[in-house]
């Protein structure tokens, strides 16, 4: 019996996992079941097995990245999916890989890591986004939307689903000609450019990524909207000190996850101060089902340093301090899972290019990241929230009909 046996025999009940140790001995866990994958894993070293026991998420991730853990039947998506499917969040099950003290330590590390001042925020953004636009072109849609798409039909392409996401958000903004829009965390400019194409509005997109800024500016020129869309390399806190009461609408897509729990109230205070008296805001963010939690060590170390996925309760509590009225909340339960599966497939399809560009270890890290994220949205405790805020109760129409009308117009 290997050192992994007590852990895996407790977790794997449905589906089949075969573990081959460095000596070639095989152990089997679980039993075949409809809908559950069958996966085989080979460990090259006993050190790798110990790493998994000491910290299943970080240890497995690093063992896989280093080539000491190899998936020989199925792939890393199937392996992580099998573990998550056996411990689904909504059935009250979870991977109990840490003691109560260990979970408290992870919570504390998350809070300390998310003390994101302006300098640290810039460094954290550079870690993830300034690694080269060419990488993102390989697995994202043509508009380079690096956030949850919106799947109105299961047979949509990734390009169609991302276009639908932008239209869905634009409809919730209740756009009118002449409005001034702020896009916080504008990425490569796709949302800002789309808003200017849909309505005669002026848009300012802000980012902390040099590479995103350069490409966003180029794309606005190419789209012929540079006269109404501009981009700036600036922190939202710095902008808030300069632009009080300037914007009719604020949109932020996939940026709030980088704010850090310690800065939630600061973020909403900045947004409230930048809105006009009848302004409104749409926040699209990954969210945590249930109560607040912690960011896992693998994600903190390799993917999003300083990042934290908020519970809805944390988001709303922070907004209340700035007297922002929550006017609409929508939960996108499985849309990001579908998006991530497309990104994963695109990543696999471009393995040769990515390994040539970034190296084999990076490629395995990226696959582990996308597979873990997919499992979190399919069986874990993650979803997406679109939350609309307004400064005045009179700022928006009394019913939600205007959203459907605008969305039909934008997609028709």
C-alpha positions, -999 to 999 in steps of 0.1 A, spaced: 0 0 0 14 34 -11 14 65 11 -14 78 -12 -37 49 -5 -54 62 27 -62 95 10 -73 83 -24 -94 54 -10 -113 79 11 -119 103 -19 -124 82 -50 -156 63 -48 -170 68 -83 -149 65 -115 -116 46 -116 -82 59 -107 -51 37 -112 -18 49 -95 15 34 -106 44 39 -82 81 43 -93 86 5 -90 58 -2 -114 33 -15 -88 -3 -4 -95 -31 4 -71 -68 9 -81 -93 32 -65 -130 36 -70 -152 17 -94 -164 25 -130 -195 46 -130 -215 64 -157 -203 99 -163 -171 95 -143 -137 92 -161 -112 64 -158 -77 78 -152 -42 64 -148 -13 82 -132 24 72 -130 48 86 -104 84 88 -114 97 94 -79 85 88 -43 93 124 -36 65 134 -59 41 111 -40 51 128 -7 46 162 -23 10 153 -30 4 141 5 19 172 21 -2 196 -1 -25 179 -26 -31 210 -48 4 226 -48 22 193 -46 3 176 -74 7 208 -95 44 210 -91 49 172 -95 30 174 -128 49 205 -139 82 189 -132 73 157 -150 74 136 -118 37 128 -121 25 117 -155 -11 110 -166 -9 78 -187 -47 73 -191 -69 102 -198 -54 137 -192 -49 162 -164 -84 176 -170 -99 141 -164 -77 136 -133 -87 168 -116 -122 164 -127 -124 129 -112 -113 142 -78 -137 171 -79 -166 151 -91 -162 128 -61 -161 158 -37 -188 182 -51 -193 214 -33 -231 214 -35 -233 180 -18 -214 193 12 -182 173 2 -148 188 -2 -112 177 -3 -101 178 34 -64 180 26 -57 203 56 -63 205 93 -83 234 108 -50 251 116 -38 245 80 -70 261 66 -66 291 90 -30 295 78 -41 294 41 -68 321 50 -41 343 66 -17 338 37 -45 348 13 -53 380 32 -16 390 35 -10 383 -1 -39 404 -12 -28 435 5 -24 450 -29 -10 485 -29 -5 502 -62 31 489 -66 22 454 -57 -8 454 -80 13 464 -109 38 436 -102 9 410 -98 -6 421 -131 27 419 -149 32 383 -135 2 371 -154 -6 394 -182 28 407 -194 41 372 -204 34 379 -241 2 387 -261 11 359 -285 4 332 -258 -31 346 -252 -38 348 -290 -33 311 -292 -61 300 -268 -85 329 -265 -112 340 -290 -104 364 -318 -113 394 -296 -91 382 -268 -118 381 -241 -101 366 -210 -132 361 -189 -163 340 -188 -183 339 -221 -221 337 -222 -235 306 -238 -270 312 -250 -268 280 -270 -247 249 -264 -236 248 -300 -221 283 -300 -184 289 -310 -161 306 -285 -162 337 -306 -200 338 -306 -202 332 -269 -178 360 -261 -197 384 -284 -229 374 -266 -212 382 -233 -203 417 -244 -238 423 -257 -253 409 -224 -231 433 -204 -237 463 -227 -275 458 -224 -273 459 -186 -254 492 -188 -284 510 -203 -262 529 -227 -272 563 -242 -254 584 -268 -230 609 -253 -224 589 -221 -189 587 -207 -179 551 -198 -151 538 -177 -138 502 -182 -117 492 -152 -93 464 -161 -99 467 -198 -77 438 -209 -68 441 -246 -96 466 -253 -124 444 -267 -151 455 -243 -144 492 -246 -142 490 -284 -175 470 -286 -193 495 -264 -182 524 -287 -194 504 -317 -228 496 -302 -236 531 -291 -222 567 -296 -204 567 -262 -169 578 -251 -149 551 -233 -118 552 -211 -102 518 -205 -76 514 -178 -51 486 -172 -19 480 -153 -5 458 -181 19 474 -205 14 447 -232 -24 450 -229 -23 488 -232 -2 487 -264 -24 462 -281 -56 479 -270 -45 512 -285 -36 495 -318 -70 478 -319 -89 510 -313 -71 526 -342 -78 496 -364 -115 496 -354 -118 533 -363 -130 543 -328 -98 558 -314 -115 592 -314 -140 579 -288 -120 552 -271 -88 557 -253 -67 537 -229 -45 546 -200 -19 527 -178 -32 537 -144 -45 522 -111 -82 527 -103 -72 544 -71 -51 570 -88 -78 576 -114 -104 581 -87 -85 610 -72 -85 627 -105 -119 619 -120 -145 627 -94 -181 624 -107 -170 621 -143 -185 588 -156 -221 579 -164 -213 542 -164 -186 519 -151 -179 484 -163 -154 460 -149 -150 425 -162 -127 399 -146 -107 425 -127 -123 424 -92 -107 390 -86 -73 409 -85 -84 437 -61 -78 417 -29 -102 414 0 -84 441 19 -92 466 -9 -129 458 -16 -142 488 2 -116 510 -14 -126 497 -48 -163 505 -43 -156 539 -28 -134 548 -58 -162 536 -82 -189 555 -63 -168 587 -63 -162 585 -101 -198 579 -110 -222 608 -117 -252 613 -94 -273 591 -117 -245 568 -127 -246 530 -128 -220 502 -128 -218 465 -139 -194 443 -121 -186 409 -137 -165 387 -115 -158 351 -105 -175 345 -73 -173 320 -45 -205 301 -36 -212 300 1 -190 317 27 -156 335 23 -126 313 18 -89 312 8 -69 311 -24 -51 278 -29 -13 278 -28 -9 268 -65 -29 297 -77 -12 322 -54 23 310 -64 20 304 -101 -12 320 -115 -27 351 -98 -4 363 -70 -25 387 -48 -57 374 -62 -88 364 -42 -122 351 -54 -149 368 -33 -180 354 -18 -211 373 -29 -216 384 7 -182 400 8 -188 419 -24 -222 432 -13 -210 441 22 -181 461 7 -204 480 -17 -228 490 11 -202 511 28 -203 534 -3 -241 536 -4 -242 519 -38 -276 503 -45 -276 468 -58 -300 469 -86 -295 435 -102 -276 403 -96 -273 374 -120 -254 341 -113 -237 324 -142 -233 289 -129 -217 269 -157 -208 295 -183 -172 297 -172 -168 259 -172 -178 259 -209 -154 287 -216 -125 270 -198 -130 238 -217 -127 257 -250 -95 274 -237 -81 241 -226 -88 225 -260 -72 255 -278 -41 252 -255 -37 215 -263 -41 222 -300 -12 247 -298 11 226 -276 41 228 -300 39 266 -303 34 272 -266 63 249 -256 85 266 -281 75 300 -268 73 293 -230 88 258 -224 74 224 -216 71 231 -178 50 262 -185 28 243 -208 21 217 -181 15 244 -156 -10 261 -179 -29 229 -185 -30 222 -147 -43 257 -141 -71 255 -168 -80 219 -157 -83 230 -120 -103 260 -128 -127 240 -150 -133 215 -122 -139 243 -97 -167 256 -119 -182 222 -128 -181 206 -94 -164 230 -69 -176 262 -53 -170 287 -81 -194 306 -104 -197 340 -119 -217 370 -107 -229 400 -127 -239 426 -102 -254 460 -112 -251 490 -89 -265 525 -91 -260 556 -70 -296 566 -72 -328 545 -71 -340 566 -101 -310 560 -123 -324 529 -142 -357 518 -156 -381 503 -131 -382 468 -147 -356 446 -164 -373 448 -198 -348 473 -211 -320 447 -208 -337 422 -230 -347 448 -256 -311 462 -258 -296 427 -260 -319 418 -288 -309 449 -306 -272 444 -301 -273 408 -312 -299 411 -340 
